[in-house]
Amino acid sequence: MTVNKLFEDAENRDVYDDLIVSIEAKAHQLNLLIAVCDDASFRDEIIAQYESELQREIRPYRVTLARGEPSLRAAVAQLVEGEEYLQQHNPAVITVTGIEQLYFLKLGQKRSEQEIFFGYLQWTREGLRAFPFAIVLWVTNQILVELIKKAPDFWSWRNGVFRFASRRKNTVSARELEPIRFAFTGNELSGFDDDNDYLLPIEDLQGFIQDLEQRGVKDTTLATLYFSLGDIYRKRLNRGECQDYKKEQELGIKYLSKAVELQQELGLEKDLVTSLNNLALLYESQGRYSEAEPLYVQALALWRKLLGEEHPNVATSLNNLALLYESQGRYSEAEPLYVQALALWRKLLGEEHPNVATSLNNLAGLYESQGRYSEAEPLYVQALALRRKLLGEEHPNVVSSLNNLAALYYSQGRYSEAEPLYVQALALWRKLLGEEHPNVATSLNNLAFLYRSQGRYSEAEPLYIQALDICERKLGVNHPNTITVRKNLAYLRDRLSSES
C-alpha cells in the first residue's frame, strides 16, 4: 500500500509526515511520541507504513501491553532484554499497542486496567531513560483524555502528539450513554462533558453487562442495557463507525435478542416493541427476511394496542413491514401498507416532514418495481425536493433519493439522466460513510450496471470488483447483495470474453 493510497485526506497525510520527522529527529535518545487513532485497522496500516519507510535507518519493533499489569516500562524492558541490537543502543523505533484494550470501568475490581496503566505511567520518567529509542505509544481519543488527567507528569515530557482522524471508533458517546448512565455506580461516569464523543470503550459496556449476568441479575436495568448496547451497534453500522461490520451486526442481534427475551419475561411491552422493530431491522439488513417478518408483525400489533391506530409509531411500523414485503417481491401486500403509512404521516405531521418524504419515496419504489414508472417519477421527484429542503444536500436520505431517481431513469433507458445522479450518490455515500460501507458497494454496483448497459465494459468491471470486495468482507459471501454483485460481475466477464 502506498502512502498516497493510505492517506486519502491531506490532514492525515500531514500528521503522518510530522510523525516520521519526529521519529527520525532523535534516533539515538529517548523520544516519547503519542499517536492517537480510534480505528484499529487504520492504525495498523499506519504502523506498517512507517516501519517499512524507516527500516533501513531505524529498526522497527513492536510491543503489546499485557492486560492485568499493563506497565509500559516493564514491556519495553522485556523487549530490550531479548534483543542484542537494542542492548547496543542502536537506532530503533518501538511501537506500543494494546492500550486501547484496557478497561476503563472497574468491573468489580478496586482499580480499572486503565487506572493501573496510568499509575505505572505517571512514575516512569527515570525508568524509561534507560531506553534511548523512539517509542510510539498508540492510544485512542478516550485514552488520551484520561492520560492527560491521570498521568500529568508523563504527559508533560512527551515529545509530540499525533492525531489521526478516522470515522471508525471503539467508543460510545456521552449522548448515547445518557439513557443508561443510571446503571453505573460510583463516580466512573460522573463529571463528564455531555458532548464527549469518546466517553466509554464499547467493550467496557459489554464487560459491565457480562458482570451483571454473572451475578444473576435479571431486571429492568439489565433489559435496558441489553437494548441500549444492541441499538448502539445498529446505529454504528448505519453511521459507518463500526470497526468490523459483520461482527457488529451479529453483536447488535445478540443484545437486541436478549433484550426481547428479558422484556417479554418482565412484561415490559413499551420497551419490547422498540426492541422487536430494531432487531427486525438488523435481520433485514442481513437478508434474513423470514426472521424479520414475525418481529415486524408483532411490533405493529403492539404499537396499535399501546397507542391506537393514529400514531407516528404505527406509521413507521407499517412502513417497515411494507419495505420487507417489497424486498421479497410481495408487492400486493406492501402497497396498502405504504398507502396507509403515507396517509397517516400526512394527517399527523403535515405535508412538509421528513417522514412524509420517506413514505413518498417508498411508495414510488414499489410502483417502480411493478413497472408503474409514470406513477413513480412524480413521487420520487417530490421526495427528493422535500428531503433537500428539510435535510440539506448532504444527508443519507437525500443520497437514497438520488439513487432511486437514477434507478427509475435507468429502467426507462434514460441513461444520460441517470448517470450524474448515480455519480453524485456514490460520492456522497463515500463522504458520509467512508469507502468500505455496504451502501458504497450498492452505489458502485448501480453505476457499473449503468455502464454495462451502455456497453462501457472497461468502466464497469473495476466498479463491480470494488463492490464485490466490500460486500464479501462486510456482509459475507452468502448475503443477497453479495450474490447479486457476483452474478453481475460474472455476466460482464462473460460478455467481455465473448467479444474478445
C-alpha positions, -999 to 999 in steps of 0.1 A, spaced: 0 0 0 14 34 -10 13 63 13 -9 82 -11 -34 54 -11 -33 51 27 -39 88 34 -68 99 12 -71 132 31 -44 158 34 -48 163 71 -38 127 80 -10 128 54 4 159 72 1 142 106 20 112 92 48 133 78 52 150 111 54 117 129 81 104 105 101 136 110 98 133 148 109 97 148 139 104 127 149 136 146 160 118 178 171 84 166 197 79 194 179 91 225 146 85 244 119 101 222 84 95 235 57 101 209 20 97 214 -1 87 183 -39 89 185 -63 68 163 -97 52 170 -97 29 140 -75 -2 148 -72 -13 112 -62 22 100 -37 24 129 -21 -9 119 -18 3 83 0 34 95 23 14 117 32 -9 88 38 21 66 63 39 88 80 7 98 86 0 61 97 35 54 121 37 83 136 2 85 167 9 65 179 35 90 158 28 122 150 -8 130 113 -13 140 100 -33 170 65 -38 184 53 -43 219 17 -52 230 9 -43 266 -2 -71 288 -36 -69 305 -38 -71 342 -5 -54 349 0 -31 319 33 -14 325 50 5 297 84 3 313 82 -34 320 70 -42 285 99 -22 269 124 -37 293 113 -72 284 118 -65 247 152 -50 252 164 -80 273 157 -103 243 173 -81 216 211 -76 214 206 -49 188 186 -28 213 211 -36 241 238 -19 220 216 12 218 213 11 180 187 34 164 152 19 168 115 27 169 94 7 194 57 8 186 34 1 216 -2 -10 212 -27 -28 234 -36 2 255 -69 5 236 -80 -29 250 -77 -19 286 -109 -15 306 -119 20 317 -146 7 341 -135 -11 373 -159 -40 366 -158 -52 402 -121 -46 408 -105 -20 431 -89 -3 401 -96 -5 364 -70 -17 339 -66 19 326 -60 32 362 -33 6 367 -17 16 334 -18 53 342 -4 46 377 26 29 363 29 55 336 30 85 359 62 73 375 82 60 346 103 90 336 136 78 351 129 42 342 124 50 306 157 70 303 175 37 300 159 32 266 174 56 240 149 49 213 118 64 197 88 50 215 54 55 197 26 50 222 -7 43 203 -38 54 222 -75 62 214 -91 96 220 -107 82 251 -74 70 265 -58 104 256 -83 123 277 -77 101 307 -39 101 302 -37 139 304 -57 139 336 -42 108 354 -6 108 343 3 146 341 40 141 348 43 116 319 22 139 297 45 169 304 76 153 289 62 137 258 79 150 226 48 151 204 12 141 199 -1 130 165 -38 127 160 -51 107 131 -87 114 121 -109 83 115 -146 76 110 -145 42 128 -141 41 166 -143 18 195 -161 41 219 -196 52 228 -205 89 231 -219 106 263 -252 112 245 -257 76 237 -249 66 273 -273 91 288 -303 67 290 -282 41 309 -260 63 330 -282 55 360 -270 19 359 -234 28 367 -225 31 404 -198 53 419 -181 81 400 -169 62 370 -192 81 346 -198 113 366 -184 147 358 -180 141 321 -188 166 293 -221 156 277 -205 163 243 -178 138 248 -178 115 217 -153 91 232 -167 86 267 -166 48 271 -150 20 252 -178 -2 238 -161 -33 251 -164 -19 287 -201 -17 282 -201 -54 272 -180 -62 302 -203 -43 325 -233 -63 312 -214 -96 315 -206 -88 351 -243 -83 358 -252 -116 341 -226 -135 361 -242 -121 393 -276 -134 382 -292 -101 378 -324 -102 356 -342 -69 360 -354 -38 340 -319 -23 343 -304 -53 325 -331 -52 299 -324 -15 292 -287 -22 290 -293 -51 265 -314 -28 243 -290 2 245 -259 -18 236 -278 -36 208 -290 -4 194 -256 13 197 -243 -14 174 -271 -9 150 -265 29 148 -228 24 144 -235 3 114 -257 30 99 -232 58 106 -202 38 93 -185 39 127 -181 2 132 -147 -14 131 -159 -48 119 -193 -46 100 -203 -82 101 -192 -88 137 -210 -58 150 -241 -68 130 -241 -101 150 -234 -83 183 -264 -60 176 -286 -90 170 -272 -108 201 -280 -80 225 -313 -70 210 -324 -106 211 -315 -107 248 -335 -75 253 -366 -90 236 -363 -122 257 -360 -103 290 -386 -77 282 -411 -104 273 -403 -122 306 -407 -90 326 -438 -78 307 -422 -46 295 -444 -41 264 -435 -4 258 -398 -13 257 -403 -46 239 -420 -31 208 -389 -9 200 -366 -39 205 -387 -60 182 -386 -34 155 -349 -27 157 -340 -64 158 -361 -69 127 -341 -41 110 -309 -59 117 -322 -92 104 -334 -75 73 -300 -59 68 -286 -94 67 -312 -106 42 -328 -128 69 -363 -118 59 -382 -148 74 -368 -139 108 -375 -102 104 -412 -106 94 -427 -120 126 -409 -93 146 -423 -65 124 -458 -80 126 -456 -83 164 -443 -48 167 -471 -34 146 -497 -52 166 -482 -39 199 -480 -3 187 -517 -5 177 -525 -19 211 -505 6 231 -510 38 210 -541 33 189 -544 34 151 -533 70 146 -498 74 160 -465 81 142 -450 48 155 -478 29 139 -470 46 106 -433 37 110 -442 1 117 -465 -1 86 -437 13 65 -411 -11 78 -433 -41 72 -441 -28 37 -404 -25 29 -398 -61 39 -426 -73 17 -413 -53 -12 -378 -68 -7 -394 -102 -11 -414 -92 -42 -447 -93 -23 -459 -61 -39 -497 -66 -34 -491 -70 4 -467 -40 5 -488 -14 -14 -518 -10 11 -493 -7 40 -473 21 22 -506 39 13 -518 37 49 -484 49 62 -483 79 38 -519 89 48 -511 87 85 -479 108 81 -497 135 62 -525 136 87 -503 136 118 -473 157 106 -485 178 76 -471 178 41 -436 191 48 -420 165 71 -391 141 65 -413 111 72 -437 122 45 -408 123 21 -397 88 32 -433 75 25 -434 92 -9 -400 77 -17 -410 42 -6 -443 41 -24 -425 53 -56 -401 25 -52 -429 0 -51 -445 15 -82 -411 13 -100 -407 -24 -90 -441 -30 -107 -431 -11 -139 -455 18 -130 -430 44 -139 -453 73 -147 -468 69 -111 -433 65 -95 -415 95 -110 -435 124 -96 -433 108 -61 -395 104 -64 -391 140 -75 -413 152 -47 -394 132 -21 -360 144 -33 -371 180 -33 -386 177 2 -355 160 16 -332 186 1 -353 214 16 -357 198 51 -324 179 55 -299 197 33 -278 183 4 -255 160 24 -279 137 42 -282 99 38 -319 102 28 -310 127 1 -285 102 -12 -311 74 -12 -335 97 -32 -308 105 -58 -300 68 -62 -337 59 -65 -345 85 -91 -314 74 -111 -326 38 -110 -360 49 -123 -344 68 -152 -322 37 -159 -353 15 -160 -367 38 -187 -335 38 -207 -328 75 -198 -291 68 -192 -279 103 -196 -302 115 -168 -294 85 -146 -256 88 -147 -250 121 -129 -274 111 -102 -256 78 -96 -222 95 -96 -234 121 -71 -249 94 -49 -217 74 -49 -196 105 -40 -220 114 -11 -220 78 4 -182 78 4 -181 112 21 -208 103 47 -199 67 54 -164 61 43 -150 39 15 -160 5 28 -197 7 38 -222 -16 21 -241 14 8 -210 24 -12 -209 -11 -26 -246 -8 -37 -238 26 -54 -208 11 -72 -229 -18 -84 -256 5 -97 -232 27 -116 -214 -4 -130 -248 -17 -141 -255 15 -160 -221 14 -177 -226 -23 -186 -260 -14 -202 -242 12 -223 -215 -12 -234 -189 6 -213 -175 -26 -200 -140 -14 -192 -155 13 -169 -180 -12 -153 -156 -40 -144 -135 -22 -117 -166 -9 -101 -181 -44 -98 -148 -57 -84 -147 -30 -57 -184 -36 -49 -179 -74 -46 -148 -69 -24 -167 -47 0 -198 -70 1 -178 -101 7 -158 -86 36 -186 -66 52 -217 -87 45 -204 -122 39 -202 -143 8 -238 -155 10 -256 -122 16 -282 -115 -11 -263 -82 -21 -230 -101 -24 -246 -128 -46 -262 -101 -68 -229 -83 -74 -211 -116 -80 -236 -125 -107 -234 -91 -123 -196 -93 -125 -197 -129 -139 -222 -118 -166 -200 -88 -175 -169 -111 -178 -188 -135 -200 -197 -106 -223 -161 -95 -223 -147 -129 -231 -173 -135 -259 -163 -102 -276 -126 -108 -273 
